[in-house]
Amino acid sequence: MGKKEFIPEQHIKTRSLFRVLGPLFVIVGAACMLVAFIDFFTLQGFEEPKYFWLFFVGMPFLFIGFSLSSLGYGATVAKYQSREYAPVAKDTFNYLAKETTTGVKEIANAVQQESPSKLAITCHSCHHENVMNAKFCNGCGDKLAQVCRSCQQENIPSARFCNHCGTTL
C-alpha cells in the first residue's frame, strides 16, 4: 500500500488548509488579546476600558487557531516525538530484557518442576503415566491415542468426545 493510497488527496488539501488557517486564527486572536490588554492596563484613574470586549473575541480565535494548528501539524509533531522516544524505549526494553533473564528462567524452571503431570499422558486403559510424545503405553502396551468407534478417527488421549463426529469416546 503506497503513501498516496493511505492519505487521500482530500486529506492533504484539508491539512494544508488547517496549516494556513490555524496560525492565521492564532495571530488574529493574539492581536485582539494584545489590544485588549494594552487598553486595560493603560487606563488613567477611573476610566472605563474601550476594547475590553476584544478579550472575548480573542479567546475563541486563539482556541480555534490552536485547534486547527494541532490538526494541521499533528502528524509532524507525532513523528518528531516518536523519534525522540523510540531510542529511550528501546534502551529501557533491552535493559529490562537483560536484567530479568535469569529471573524469568528461574520462574520457568520452578513452574516446570512443580507440574510434571502436565508433561505426561495417562493411559485410558491402565491409568499408567507415559511421556508426552509416547504412542503406546509403557504399562500395558495399549495405543495411547483413542480411536472413535463411530468414525474411526484418532483423538488425543485425554479427549472425552471425538473431535470429528462428537461421539463419546
Short mmCIF file of the C-alpha atoms (twelve columns), coordinates in Angstrom:
data_MODEL
# 
_entry.id   MODEL 
# 
loop_
_atom_site.group_PDB 
_atom_site.id 
_atom_site.type_symbol 
_atom_site.label_atom_id 
_atom_site.label_alt_id 
_atom_site.label_comp_id 
_atom_site.label_asym_id 
_atom_site.label_seq_id 
_atom_site.Cartn_x 
_atom_site.Cartn_y 
_atom_site.Cartn_z 
_atom_site.pdbx_PDB_model_num 
ATOM 1   C CA . MET A 1   0.000   0.000   0.000  1 
ATOM 2   C CA . GLY A 2   1.564   3.256   -1.119 1 
ATOM 3   C CA . LYS A 3   1.593   6.545   0.701  1 
ATOM 4   C CA . LYS A 4   -0.864  8.127   -1.737 1 
ATOM 5   C CA . GLU A 5   -3.388  5.317   -1.185 1 
ATOM 6   C CA . PHE A 6   -3.217  5.709   2.595  1 
ATOM 7   C CA . ILE A 7   -3.543  9.510   2.619  1 
ATOM 8   C CA . PRO A 8   -6.069  10.676  0.008  1 
ATOM 9   C CA . GLU A 9   -5.746  13.980  -1.849 1 
ATOM 10  C CA . GLN A 10  -8.680  15.493  0.060  1 
ATOM 11  C CA . HIS A 11  -6.859  14.802  3.342  1 
ATOM 12  C CA . ILE A 12  -3.737  16.576  2.094  1 
ATOM 13  C CA . LYS A 13  -5.784  19.604  0.982  1 
ATOM 14  C CA . THR A 14  -7.580  19.771  4.327  1 
ATOM 15  C CA . ARG A 15  -4.305  19.500  6.233  1 
ATOM 16  C CA . SER A 16  -2.832  22.326  4.133  1 
ATOM 17  C CA . LEU A 17  -5.907  24.452  4.847  1 
ATOM 18  C CA . PHE A 18  -5.542  23.799  8.595  1 
ATOM 19  C CA . ARG A 19  -1.849  24.719  8.400  1 
ATOM 20  C CA . VAL A 20  -2.763  28.104  6.901  1 
ATOM 21  C CA . LEU A 21  -5.938  28.908  8.865  1 
ATOM 22  C CA . GLY A 22  -4.599  27.751  12.247 1 
ATOM 23  C CA . PRO A 23  -1.717  30.226  12.544 1 
ATOM 24  C CA . LEU A 24  -3.895  32.944  10.957 1 
ATOM 25  C CA . PHE A 25  -6.558  32.491  13.664 1 
ATOM 26  C CA . VAL A 26  -3.825  32.458  16.343 1 
ATOM 27  C CA . ILE A 27  -2.415  35.757  15.029 1 
ATOM 28  C CA . VAL A 28  -5.875  37.384  14.926 1 
ATOM 29  C CA . GLY A 29  -6.695  36.105  18.425 1 
ATOM 30  C CA . ALA A 30  -3.329  37.210  19.816 1 
ATOM 31  C CA . ALA A 31  -3.747  40.657  18.252 1 
ATOM 32  C CA . CYS A 32  -7.214  41.022  19.813 1 
ATOM 33  C CA . MET A 33  -5.901  39.928  23.205 1 
ATOM 34  C CA . LEU A 34  -2.907  42.287  22.924 1 
ATOM 35  C CA . VAL A 35  -5.104  45.293  22.103 1 
ATOM 36  C CA . ALA A 36  -7.444  44.416  24.993 1 
ATOM 37  C CA . PHE A 37  -4.504  44.038  27.424 1 
ATOM 38  C CA . ILE A 38  -2.945  47.342  26.355 1 
ATOM 39  C CA . ASP A 39  -6.293  49.093  26.619 1 
ATOM 40  C CA . PHE A 40  -6.986  47.603  30.053 1 
ATOM 41  C CA . PHE A 41  -3.572  48.248  31.611 1 
ATOM 42  C CA . THR A 42  -3.087  51.798  30.289 1 
ATOM 43  C CA . LEU A 43  -6.213  53.231  31.894 1 
ATOM 44  C CA . GLN A 44  -5.860  56.531  33.733 1 
ATOM 45  C CA . GLY A 45  -7.750  56.842  37.000 1 
ATOM 46  C CA . PHE A 46  -11.337 55.650  36.798 1 
ATOM 47  C CA . GLU A 47  -11.629 55.357  33.020 1 
ATOM 48  C CA . GLU A 48  -13.592 52.503  31.540 1 
ATOM 49  C CA . PRO A 49  -11.796 50.254  29.035 1 
ATOM 50  C CA . LYS A 50  -12.957 50.788  25.439 1 
ATOM 51  C CA . TYR A 51  -11.755 47.489  23.977 1 
ATOM 52  C CA . PHE A 52  -12.402 45.095  26.850 1 
ATOM 53  C CA . TRP A 53  -14.733 43.112  24.582 1 
ATOM 54  C CA . LEU A 54  -11.700 42.077  22.493 1 
ATOM 55  C CA . PHE A 55  -10.795 39.613  25.275 1 
ATOM 56  C CA . PHE A 56  -13.988 37.731  24.461 1 
ATOM 57  C CA . VAL A 57  -13.302 37.877  20.722 1 
ATOM 58  C CA . GLY A 58  -9.632  36.920  21.020 1 
ATOM 59  C CA . MET A 59  -10.079 33.846  23.237 1 
ATOM 60  C CA . PRO A 60  -12.239 31.861  20.776 1 
ATOM 61  C CA . PHE A 61  -9.926  32.872  17.929 1 
ATOM 62  C CA . LEU A 62  -6.927  31.578  19.906 1 
ATOM 63  C CA . PHE A 63  -8.723  28.340  20.753 1 
ATOM 64  C CA . ILE A 64  -9.805  27.710  17.163 1 
ATOM 65  C CA . GLY A 65  -6.349  28.660  15.881 1 
ATOM 66  C CA . PHE A 66  -4.538  26.281  18.239 1 
ATOM 67  C CA . SER A 67  -7.032  23.502  17.444 1 
ATOM 68  C CA . LEU A 68  -6.617  23.904  13.682 1 
ATOM 69  C CA . SER A 69  -2.831  24.123  14.045 1 
ATOM 70  C CA . SER A 70  -2.753  20.923  16.079 1 
ATOM 71  C CA . LEU A 71  -4.806  19.184  13.389 1 
ATOM 72  C CA . GLY A 72  -2.582  20.536  10.621 1 
ATOM 73  C CA . TYR A 73  0.752   19.851  12.293 1 
ATOM 74  C CA . GLY A 74  -0.230  16.869  14.472 1 
ATOM 75  C CA . ALA A 75  1.440   14.241  12.274 1 
ATOM 76  C CA . THR A 76  4.683   16.205  12.161 1 
ATOM 77  C CA . VAL A 77  4.715   16.582  15.943 1 
ATOM 78  C CA . ALA A 78  3.871   12.896  16.459 1 
ATOM 79  C CA . LYS A 79  6.704   11.805  14.141 1 
ATOM 80  C CA . TYR A 80  9.149   14.033  15.989 1 
ATOM 81  C CA . GLN A 81  8.022   12.720  19.376 1 
ATOM 82  C CA . SER A 82  8.227   9.091   18.283 1 
ATOM 83  C CA . ARG A 83  11.777  9.627   17.024 1 
ATOM 84  C CA . GLU A 84  12.681  11.198  20.369 1 
ATOM 85  C CA . TYR A 85  11.069  8.482   22.499 1 
ATOM 86  C CA . ALA A 86  11.947  5.381   20.446 1 
ATOM 87  C CA . PRO A 87  15.643  5.179   21.454 1 
ATOM 88  C CA . VAL A 88  14.736  5.610   25.120 1 
ATOM 89  C CA . ALA A 89  12.059  2.918   24.903 1 
ATOM 90  C CA . LYS A 90  14.488  0.597   23.087 1 
ATOM 91  C CA . ASP A 91  17.188  1.095   25.721 1 
ATOM 92  C CA . THR A 92  14.671  0.519   28.512 1 
ATOM 93  C CA . PHE A 93  13.374  -2.666  26.875 1 
ATOM 94  C CA . ASN A 94  16.893  -4.004  26.288 1 
ATOM 95  C CA . TYR A 95  17.906  -3.204  29.867 1 
ATOM 96  C CA . LEU A 96  14.835  -4.954  31.279 1 
ATOM 97  C CA . ALA A 97  15.326  -7.959  28.997 1 
ATOM 98  C CA . LYS A 98  18.971  -8.287  30.026 1 
ATOM 99  C CA . GLU A 99  18.392  -7.798  33.750 1 
ATOM 100 C CA . THR A 100 15.333  -10.038 34.089 1 
ATOM 101 C CA . THR A 101 16.504  -13.012 32.014 1 
ATOM 102 C CA . THR A 102 17.781  -15.015 34.994 1 
ATOM 103 C CA . GLY A 103 14.620  -14.323 36.991 1 
ATOM 104 C CA . VAL A 104 12.383  -15.450 34.149 1 
ATOM 105 C CA . LYS A 105 14.454  -18.624 33.702 1 
ATOM 106 C CA . GLU A 106 14.175  -19.398 37.427 1 
ATOM 107 C CA . ILE A 107 10.412  -18.927 37.361 1 
ATOM 108 C CA . ALA A 108 10.079  -21.116 34.256 1 
ATOM 109 C CA . ASN A 109 12.179  -23.865 35.865 1 
ATOM 110 C CA . ALA A 110 10.127  -23.689 39.071 1 
ATOM 111 C CA . VAL A 111 6.864   -23.982 37.152 1 
ATOM 112 C CA . GLN A 112 8.228   -26.860 35.096 1 
ATOM 113 C CA . GLN A 113 9.445   -28.753 38.179 1 
ATOM 114 C CA . GLU A 114 6.178   -28.336 40.070 1 
ATOM 115 C CA . SER A 115 3.866   -29.625 37.333 1 
ATOM 116 C CA . PRO A 116 5.286   -32.838 35.868 1 
ATOM 117 C CA . SER A 117 1.755   -34.187 35.396 1 
ATOM 118 C CA . LYS A 118 1.186   -31.756 32.543 1 
ATOM 119 C CA . LEU A 119 4.127   -33.305 30.696 1 
ATOM 120 C CA . ALA A 120 2.698   -36.823 30.882 1 
ATOM 121 C CA . ILE A 121 -0.094  -38.727 29.147 1 
ATOM 122 C CA . THR A 122 -2.252  -41.066 31.230 1 
ATOM 123 C CA . CYS A 123 -3.273  -44.328 29.584 1 
ATOM 124 C CA . HIS A 124 -7.062  -44.673 29.364 1 
ATOM 125 C CA . SER A 125 -6.824  -48.455 29.915 1 
ATOM 126 C CA . CYS A 126 -4.426  -48.941 32.855 1 
ATOM 127 C CA . HIS A 127 -4.001  -45.295 34.047 1 
ATOM 128 C CA . HIS A 128 -0.197  -45.517 33.807 1 
ATOM 129 C CA . GLU A 129 1.593   -42.178 33.194 1 
ATOM 130 C CA . ASN A 130 3.653   -42.031 29.996 1 
ATOM 131 C CA . VAL A 131 5.953   -39.411 28.482 1 
ATOM 132 C CA . MET A 132 4.264   -36.747 26.374 1 
ATOM 133 C CA . ASN A 133 5.368   -37.977 22.934 1 
ATOM 134 C CA . ALA A 134 4.679   -41.701 23.565 1 
ATOM 135 C CA . LYS A 135 2.452   -43.539 21.080 1 
ATOM 136 C CA . PHE A 136 1.934   -46.682 23.195 1 
ATOM 137 C CA . CYS A 137 1.554   -47.209 26.958 1 
ATOM 138 C CA . ASN A 138 4.623   -48.398 28.913 1 
ATOM 139 C CA . GLY A 139 2.326   -50.192 31.376 1 
ATOM 140 C CA . CYS A 140 0.029   -52.245 29.142 1 
ATOM 141 C CA . GLY A 141 1.250   -51.642 25.580 1 
ATOM 142 C CA . ASP A 142 -2.117  -50.255 24.515 1 
ATOM 143 C CA . LYS A 143 -2.286  -47.460 21.927 1 
ATOM 144 C CA . LEU A 144 -2.483  -44.084 23.717 1 
ATOM 145 C CA . ALA A 145 -4.432  -42.222 21.027 1 
ATOM 146 C CA . GLN A 146 -8.119  -43.023 21.316 1 
ATOM 147 C CA . VAL A 147 -9.924  -44.175 18.168 1 
ATOM 148 C CA . CYS A 148 -13.579 -43.247 17.753 1 
ATOM 149 C CA . ARG A 149 -15.867 -46.274 17.323 1 
ATOM 150 C CA . SER A 150 -18.211 -44.334 15.017 1 
ATOM 151 C CA . CYS A 151 -15.892 -42.649 12.525 1 
ATOM 152 C CA . GLN A 152 -12.529 -44.376 13.215 1 
ATOM 153 C CA . GLN A 153 -10.742 -41.028 13.685 1 
ATOM 154 C CA . GLU A 154 -7.817  -40.757 16.135 1 
ATOM 155 C CA . ASN A 155 -8.216  -38.354 19.066 1 
ATOM 156 C CA . ILE A 156 -5.842  -37.152 21.755 1 
ATOM 157 C CA . PRO A 157 -5.598  -39.458 24.806 1 
ATOM 158 C CA . SER A 158 -7.337  -37.025 27.165 1 
ATOM 159 C CA . ALA A 159 -10.339 -36.437 24.859 1 
ATOM 160 C CA . ARG A 160 -13.788 -37.353 26.149 1 
ATOM 161 C CA . PHE A 161 -15.541 -36.771 22.824 1 
ATOM 162 C CA . CYS A 162 -14.484 -37.313 19.206 1 
ATOM 163 C CA . ASN A 163 -13.171 -34.155 17.537 1 
ATOM 164 C CA . HIS A 164 -14.553 -35.324 14.182 1 
ATOM 165 C CA . CYS A 165 -18.100 -36.526 14.917 1 
ATOM 166 C CA . GLY A 166 -18.712 -35.635 18.597 1 
ATOM 167 C CA . THR A 167 -19.421 -39.177 19.782 1 
ATOM 168 C CA . THR A 168 -18.484 -40.076 23.373 1 
ATOM 169 C CA . LEU A 169 -15.182 -41.938 23.476 1 
# 
